[in-house]
Amino acid sequence: MSISTRTSSSAAARDRGGHLRTLVMGAGCFWCLDSLARRLHGVTDVRSVYTGGTGPAVYEAVCSGTTGHAEAVEITYDPEQLPTDVVFDVFFSSHDPTSLNRQGYDVGTQYRSVLFYSDDRERSEFAERIARAQAAYDRPLMTALEPLGPLFEAEPEHQDFHSRRPEVGYCRVIIDPKVARLRQRYAAWLRDPDG
């Protein structure tokens, strides 16, 4: 299996034309955020990735919780079409950022709420966004800030999982309700509000 890596979200944005921005976010199982991001107008690329740890970056190893890697999503978008505020709103509302190393039945550091920053400017921006989001929650946010290291593309079966396997129980019980909420709250920012 070939696993591609990228070392910087800034480099990824430059590689795609300079006006695009790439963010790497972990919000529990990557299938959820992957599905939501693909529906947003202005998103040009979405990849499910492993990052933030050491050791083997393959599904079985990451799921064991021993590698330190998080399941994350690399989202590239055009800020002129999709405001960065919307991307962060979708991120925070797509999972429970007050839960430490857990999203529902998915438990372990691989499911942590995390924003991976590529430089000091992003680190400061992300810290401000966490502070602003905190106002919407009664409990403290557990969203971590971590430096962006190498990205390891998840196996092909994890890319765009929801649209390829909508009949899977996890998709029906966990992802479908999140998509329904996305349609209600962010209809103005969707590619296809009915899709």
N, C-alpha and C positions, 0 to 999 in steps of 0.2 A: 504494500500500500504506500502510495506517495502522500506525504504530508507536507503542505507548503507552509512557509513561515513568512511573517512580515514583522519588522521590528519597530515600526513607528507609525502611529496614525497620521502624523503630519506628512510623512513620506507617502503614505497611501493616498492622501488627499492631493498632493502635488502630482502624483502619477496619473490621476484621473482628471487633470485639467486645471488644478489650482483653485478654482472657485468652489469646488466641492469640499465637504467636511466629512471626516470619518471619526466616529465615536465607538468605543468598546465598553460594553456594559454587561454586567451580570445581574440577572433578576430571577434566580432559580433555574429551573430546567430551560435550556436554550430554545426548545421547541416553541415556547410561548412567545417570548419577545421576538423571535424570528418571524413568527406568523403575523404578529401585529405590525412590525416594521415593514414587511413586504406590502402591506395594504396602504401605506402612507404615500400620498402624492409627493413627488420630489425625491424619494428614495431611489437611488440608482443601483445599489448593491447591498446584499445582506449575506453574511456568512456566519454560521455557527462555528465557534472556535473554542479551544482550550487555551488558557493563559493564567499567569499568576503563580505558577508553581515550578517544581522541578521533577525530573523523572519522566517516565513514559507518558506521552500525551495521546493516549488511545482510550476509548470509551471505558473499557473494563477497568483499567488502572485508575482513571479519574474517578469513576464511580466508587472505587474502594475507599476513597477519601485519604489515601496515603501520599498523593503526589503534590498536594497543595494547589493544583490547578482548579480554576473555576470553569464551569460551563458559562460561556459568554457569547455575545453577539456583536459582530463588527457591522456597523451600520454606516453606509456612505450615502450622503444626501446633498441636495442643493439648497443652501440656506435662503436663497432668493425665492424658492418655491415652497419650502417647508421651514417655518421658523424654528430655531433651535429650542425655544421655550416649549414648543409642542412636543419635540422629541423627548425632552426631559419630563414633561407632564405625562406622556405615555409611559415612559420608563417607571416613574414613581407610582403611577396608578395601576400598573400591570402586575404588581406583586406587593407583598407586605414588607416594606422596608424597615419595619420595627422588629422584625423577626431575625434573630441571629442564627445564621447557618441553617436556615430551614425555610421551605416554602411548602406549606401543606404537608403531604406525606413524604416529600423529598427532603431528606435530612443529611447534613454534612457540609463541610466547608466548600465543597464543589458547587453548592447551591447558594452561596452567600450573595447578599446584595452588595454590589461593588461597582465603582467607576474607575476605570483605568486611565490615568492621565499620561500624556506624552511629554509634557514639559511643565515648568513652574507656572506659566500663565494658565494652562488648563487646570493644574492642581488648585490654584486660587479660584478659578471660575467654578469648578466642581464643588469646592467647599462652600462657596456662596449659594450655589443651587441647593445643596443639602440643607443649609441653614434656612433658606426660604421655604423649602418643602416641609421642614419641621413644623411650621405653623399650622399645617393641616392635620397634625397627629397629636394625640394625647400622650403617647409613649415616645421615648427617644428613638430616633432613627438609628439603625445599625448599619447603614450603607457605608462601606469602607471606601477609602481612597487609596489606590495602590498604583505604583509606577507601571507603565505599560512596558512589558518585556516582549519576548518573541510570542507570536500568535501561531498556534497550530490548528490548521483547518480540521474540523471534525470530519468523521467518515461521511461518505456520500449519503448514506441512509439517514443522516441527521439534518441534511440541508433541506429546507422547505418541507419539513416533515408533515406538518398539518395539512397542507394542500394535497400531498401525495397519499396520505393515510388517514383521511378524516373519519374512517370507521373505527379506528383504534379507540378503546375505552378512554385513555388519557385525553385524547383530543376531544372526545364528546363531553366528558365530565369537567375537564379543567380548562382547555383552550377555547372551546366554543362559547362559554359564558364570557370570557375575556374579549373575544371578538365581538360579541353582542354589545358589550359595554363600550368598546371602541367605536362601534357604529353610532351609538347614541351620543357619546360625548365629543367625538372628533369627526363627525360627518363631513364638515367643511374641508377637512384635510385628507380625505380618503380618495384613492384612485377611482374606486367604484363603490359608492355608499351602499349599494345593494349586494355587493360581492363579498 
